[in-house]
Amino acid sequence: MNMLDKGEITSRFKERNKARFFQALFPFSNKENAAIAKEVIRLCALLSDKHRDSFEEYYLLIEEAQKHQEISSIDTISLLEIITKKKQLGTHFIPAFICSTLLRTSYNKDKFDQYKALALLTIARLSYIGEHDSKIKTLSDEIRLFSC
């Protein structure tokens, strides 16, 4: 029986955590997941080259989001309303965060979108590492609540 070294064990957990993250990010029907994918791609496009180069998660997010693209999707505001009406904010906090849109006209939408894009990278990284679910939920909820 071969013993796995620490690096192999870490790698296996990281892959499992990535799969779990993408299941949490895209948990709905094709149409609904397409709305999330479109927003993920939009947010990633806002990031500077410096941030893209600093986060391997950027490329993984784009690659996975592209798998969920469809010609027709619903808009993110409608999807957030569905999540809220079904009382699934506690379960689907990552998609709810992705679907949040700044409604306050007194705040700078471009800055909010930058924060949201950086938060997405941070949530992805914490998810890949594992053992940070409460931090991920808190960050997701804070950004979503700030947008209202």
C-alpha atoms as a printed R data frame, in Angstrom:
    type eleno elety resid chain resno       x      y       z
1   ATOM     1    CA   MET     A     1   0.000  0.000   0.000
2   ATOM     2    CA   ASN     A     2   1.439  3.359  -1.055
3   ATOM     3    CA   MET     A     3   1.341  6.232   1.371
4   ATOM     4    CA   LEU     A     4   0.405  9.576  -0.129
5   ATOM     5    CA   ASP     A     5   2.735 12.424   0.634
6   ATOM     6    CA   LYS     A     6   1.387 15.660   2.091
7   ATOM     7    CA   GLY     A     7   1.475 17.404  -1.312
8   ATOM     8    CA   GLU     A     8  -0.647 14.683  -2.950
9   ATOM     9    CA   ILE     A     9  -3.183 14.794  -0.119
10  ATOM    10    CA   THR     A    10  -3.378 18.598  -0.322
11  ATOM    11    CA   SER     A    11  -3.799 18.413  -4.085
12  ATOM    12    CA   ARG     A    12  -6.648 15.906  -3.817
13  ATOM    13    CA   PHE     A    13  -8.470 18.024  -1.237
14  ATOM    14    CA   LYS     A    14  -7.965 21.148  -3.353
15  ATOM    15    CA   GLU     A    15  -9.507 19.440  -6.400
16  ATOM    16    CA   ARG     A    16 -12.441 18.227  -4.312
17  ATOM    17    CA   ASN     A    17 -12.882 21.728  -2.879
18  ATOM    18    CA   LYS     A    18 -12.844 23.252  -6.390
19  ATOM    19    CA   ALA     A    19 -15.550 20.839  -7.523
20  ATOM    20    CA   ARG     A    20 -17.615 21.658  -4.434
21  ATOM    21    CA   PHE     A    21 -17.187 25.401  -5.055
22  ATOM    22    CA   PHE     A    22 -18.355 25.156  -8.669
23  ATOM    23    CA   GLN     A    23 -21.351 23.050  -7.590
24  ATOM    24    CA   ALA     A    24 -22.222 25.805  -5.105
25  ATOM    25    CA   LEU     A    25 -21.674 28.523  -7.726
26  ATOM    26    CA   PHE     A    26 -23.792 26.824 -10.418
27  ATOM    27    CA   PRO     A    27 -26.505 24.848  -8.545
28  ATOM    28    CA   PHE     A    28 -29.515 25.667 -10.714
29  ATOM    29    CA   SER     A    29 -31.003 24.938 -14.130
30  ATOM    30    CA   ASN     A    30 -29.049 25.695 -17.310
31  ATOM    31    CA   LYS     A    31 -30.944 28.964 -17.797
32  ATOM    32    CA   GLU     A    32 -30.299 30.171 -14.254
33  ATOM    33    CA   ASN     A    33 -26.667 29.020 -14.258
34  ATOM    34    CA   ALA     A    34 -26.182 30.907 -17.533
35  ATOM    35    CA   ALA     A    35 -27.149 34.144 -15.748
36  ATOM    36    CA   ILE     A    36 -24.544 33.442 -13.049
37  ATOM    37    CA   ALA     A    37 -21.929 32.558 -15.688
38  ATOM    38    CA   LYS     A    38 -22.568 35.788 -17.582
39  ATOM    39    CA   GLU     A    39 -22.078 37.830 -14.398
40  ATOM    40    CA   VAL     A    40 -18.917 35.895 -13.422
41  ATOM    41    CA   ILE     A    41 -17.411 36.592 -16.850
42  ATOM    42    CA   ARG     A    42 -18.422 40.278 -16.631
43  ATOM    43    CA   LEU     A    43 -16.839 40.626 -13.188
44  ATOM    44    CA   CYS     A    44 -13.639 38.881 -14.252
45  ATOM    45    CA   ALA     A    45 -13.369 41.193 -17.262
46  ATOM    46    CA   LEU     A    46 -13.300 44.178 -14.887
47  ATOM    47    CA   LEU     A    47 -10.155 42.998 -13.134
48  ATOM    48    CA   SER     A    48  -6.810 44.562 -13.908
49  ATOM    49    CA   ASP     A    49  -4.001 42.440 -15.324
50  ATOM    50    CA   LYS     A    50  -2.284 42.665 -11.941
51  ATOM    51    CA   HIS     A    51  -5.195 40.918 -10.234
52  ATOM    52    CA   ARG     A    52  -5.598 38.399 -13.042
53  ATOM    53    CA   ASP     A    53  -1.956 37.423 -12.744
54  ATOM    54    CA   SER     A    54  -2.098 37.201  -8.946
55  ATOM    55    CA   PHE     A    55  -5.058 34.826  -8.800
56  ATOM    56    CA   GLU     A    56  -5.039 31.452 -10.569
57  ATOM    57    CA   GLU     A    57  -8.725 31.391  -9.645
58  ATOM    58    CA   TYR     A    58  -9.406 33.996 -12.349
59  ATOM    59    CA   TYR     A    59  -8.663 31.533 -15.149
60  ATOM    60    CA   LEU     A    60 -10.542 28.683 -13.477
61  ATOM    61    CA   LEU     A    61 -13.601 30.910 -12.976
62  ATOM    62    CA   ILE     A    62 -13.604 31.979 -16.634
63  ATOM    63    CA   GLU     A    63 -13.150 28.405 -17.849
64  ATOM    64    CA   GLU     A    64 -15.982 27.068 -15.690
65  ATOM    65    CA   ALA     A    65 -18.320 29.983 -16.440
66  ATOM    66    CA   GLN     A    66 -17.849 29.447 -20.164
67  ATOM    67    CA   LYS     A    67 -19.149 25.885 -19.746
68  ATOM    68    CA   HIS     A    68 -22.425 27.317 -18.426
69  ATOM    69    CA   GLN     A    69 -23.008 29.970 -21.068
70  ATOM    70    CA   GLU     A    70 -26.233 29.753 -23.030
71  ATOM    71    CA   ILE     A    71 -27.889 31.975 -25.565
72  ATOM    72    CA   SER     A    72 -30.895 32.599 -23.350
73  ATOM    73    CA   SER     A    73 -30.767 33.163 -19.646
74  ATOM    74    CA   ILE     A    74 -32.705 35.092 -17.075
75  ATOM    75    CA   ASP     A    75 -31.268 38.259 -15.578
76  ATOM    76    CA   THR     A    76 -29.439 38.201 -12.266
77  ATOM    77    CA   ILE     A    77 -32.021 40.385 -10.500
78  ATOM    78    CA   SER     A    78 -34.755 37.846 -11.334
79  ATOM    79    CA   LEU     A    79 -32.573 34.968 -10.153
80  ATOM    80    CA   LEU     A    80 -31.860 36.734  -6.846
81  ATOM    81    CA   GLU     A    81 -35.621 37.253  -6.435
82  ATOM    82    CA   ILE     A    82 -36.180 33.510  -6.995
83  ATOM    83    CA   ILE     A    83 -33.505 32.590  -4.432
84  ATOM    84    CA   THR     A    84 -35.032 35.041  -1.946
85  ATOM    85    CA   LYS     A    85 -38.657 33.922  -2.506
86  ATOM    86    CA   LYS     A    86 -37.665 30.277  -2.040
87  ATOM    87    CA   LYS     A    87 -35.880 31.275   1.205
88  ATOM    88    CA   GLN     A    88 -32.598 29.828  -0.081
89  ATOM    89    CA   LEU     A    89 -30.265 32.722   0.786
90  ATOM    90    CA   GLY     A    90 -28.677 30.578   3.500
91  ATOM    91    CA   THR     A    91 -28.100 27.711   1.066
92  ATOM    92    CA   HIS     A    92 -27.239 29.570  -2.127
93  ATOM    93    CA   PHE     A    93 -25.302 32.506  -0.668
94  ATOM    94    CA   ILE     A    94 -22.608 32.453  -3.394
95  ATOM    95    CA   PRO     A    95 -25.065 32.685  -6.327
96  ATOM    96    CA   ALA     A    96 -27.053 35.300  -4.353
97  ATOM    97    CA   PHE     A    97 -23.866 37.346  -3.932
98  ATOM    98    CA   ILE     A    98 -23.060 37.016  -7.658
99  ATOM    99    CA   CYS     A    99 -26.583 38.158  -8.551
100 ATOM   100    CA   SER     A   100 -26.520 41.206  -6.279
101 ATOM   101    CA   THR     A   101 -26.730 44.515  -8.097
102 ATOM   102    CA   LEU     A   102 -26.001 47.897  -6.565
103 ATOM   103    CA   LEU     A   103 -29.347 49.619  -6.133
104 ATOM   104    CA   ARG     A   104 -28.182 52.699  -4.200
105 ATOM   105    CA   THR     A   105 -27.685 55.546  -6.627
106 ATOM   106    CA   SER     A   106 -25.527 57.443  -4.139
107 ATOM   107    CA   TYR     A   107 -22.743 54.838  -4.419
108 ATOM   108    CA   ASN     A   108 -20.233 54.374  -7.220
109 ATOM   109    CA   LYS     A   109 -21.340 51.333  -9.281
110 ATOM   110    CA   ASP     A   110 -17.896 50.868 -10.863
111 ATOM   111    CA   LYS     A   111 -16.214 50.687  -7.448
112 ATOM   112    CA   PHE     A   112 -18.881 48.292  -6.181
113 ATOM   113    CA   ASP     A   113 -18.319 46.028  -9.193
114 ATOM   114    CA   GLN     A   114 -14.554 46.071  -8.537
115 ATOM   115    CA   TYR     A   115 -15.132 45.075  -4.899
116 ATOM   116    CA   LYS     A   116 -17.539 42.380  -6.043
117 ATOM   117    CA   ALA     A   117 -15.000 41.030  -8.568
118 ATOM   118    CA   LEU     A   118 -12.225 40.943  -5.958
119 ATOM   119    CA   ALA     A   119 -14.599 39.328  -3.457
120 ATOM   120    CA   LEU     A   120 -15.390 36.646  -6.052
121 ATOM   121    CA   LEU     A   121 -11.677 35.837  -6.407
122 ATOM   122    CA   THR     A   122 -11.308 35.781  -2.629
123 ATOM   123    CA   ILE     A   123 -14.318 33.490  -2.213
124 ATOM   124    CA   ALA     A   124 -12.957 31.176  -4.901
125 ATOM   125    CA   ARG     A   125  -9.535 31.034  -3.223
126 ATOM   126    CA   LEU     A   126 -10.999 30.372   0.229
127 ATOM   127    CA   SER     A   127 -13.219 27.671  -1.266
128 ATOM   128    CA   TYR     A   128 -10.287 25.950  -2.961
129 ATOM   129    CA   ILE     A   129  -8.314 25.977   0.295
130 ATOM   130    CA   GLY     A   130 -11.281 24.579   2.224
131 ATOM   131    CA   GLU     A   131 -12.399 24.982   5.843
132 ATOM   132    CA   HIS     A   132 -13.536 28.609   5.346
133 ATOM   133    CA   ASP     A   133 -17.283 28.203   4.796
134 ATOM   134    CA   SER     A   134 -18.310 30.682   7.507
135 ATOM   135    CA   LYS     A   135 -15.955 33.360   6.116
136 ATOM   136    CA   ILE     A   136 -17.243 32.743   2.580
137 ATOM   137    CA   LYS     A   137 -20.854 33.023   3.739
138 ATOM   138    CA   THR     A   138 -20.131 36.216   5.699
139 ATOM   139    CA   LEU     A   139 -18.347 37.889   2.761
140 ATOM   140    CA   SER     A   140 -21.063 36.807   0.306
141 ATOM   141    CA   ASP     A   141 -23.833 38.072   2.571
142 ATOM   142    CA   GLU     A   142 -22.090 41.374   3.348
143 ATOM   143    CA   ILE     A   143 -21.630 42.288  -0.326
144 ATOM   144    CA   ARG     A   144 -25.199 41.242  -1.167
145 ATOM   145    CA   LEU     A   145 -26.650 43.240   1.742
146 ATOM   146    CA   PHE     A   146 -24.529 46.283   0.902
147 ATOM   147    CA   SER     A   147 -25.984 46.308  -2.609
148 ATOM   148    CA   CYS     A   148 -29.569 46.736  -1.342
